């Protein structure tokens, strides 16, 4: 992976025979409080966003656990309460 790679099959800096030496990547800036961004999903870092959020192609990961592919996520808004029942039709 990284600049100039054609696939994310190898971790950045682990394929020097094909990609040549790589520079050390700078640490990413810390995220603001409340931002969800982990790669805890087993399918994280496969070039497909799969956490069910905006731009995602599937729901295979929990929201915010495919950060390498989806980017940082804002917390989901709370679910709206159900609407009250309609009065009987007369």
Order of alpha helices (4+ residues) and beta strands (2+ residues): alpha-alpha
